[in-house]
Amino acid sequence: MRRFILSVALLAMAGPALAQSAIPPKKYSCYGSGHYLFMDITIKDAGNYADGEGKPGKYRYDPKTQAITFLSGSFQGSIGKYLGKTGIGLASKPTTFWATVCD
């Protein structure tokens, strides 16, 4: 299993380089501490996603900060950030450390 944990400092320094106008549509599988969490998120397009069971939801993405706001669906209330090739970081409150990363 290929799992690498990037240091918070490295992610903070890489932040501006990760700016992208949209999150690439695909299925992102979620891991915590290197273990699959049996949780997935599929980015359908700019503004729509589905959870691992196919339940739809809406999100808003800010390319300047890479912040993801889940407006509805299973991930509503979660904090997200697009981390470039690393995937999507998820947390339950604002943070700079992403214990759950979906790639």
C-alpha angles and dihedrals in degrees: 000000000000109000125150126180113214119210117250089239092056092050091047092052092045094048100101092044090056095060110131130168094232140008109255110251111245143104113287116199114209127230135181122192088352094304127115108247096203086244126118137177123200116202104212099181141317100319105007132083140161131214124232091279093051096254108152129232141166129240139180122220125202108203092194094061098017087231119155119206114194105214098183142352132054095324095050108131094026121116116231139184130186106233099189115235089358090067131225123338117213131194139159094233137021110293146146092220116077109202089175117053123178118202 
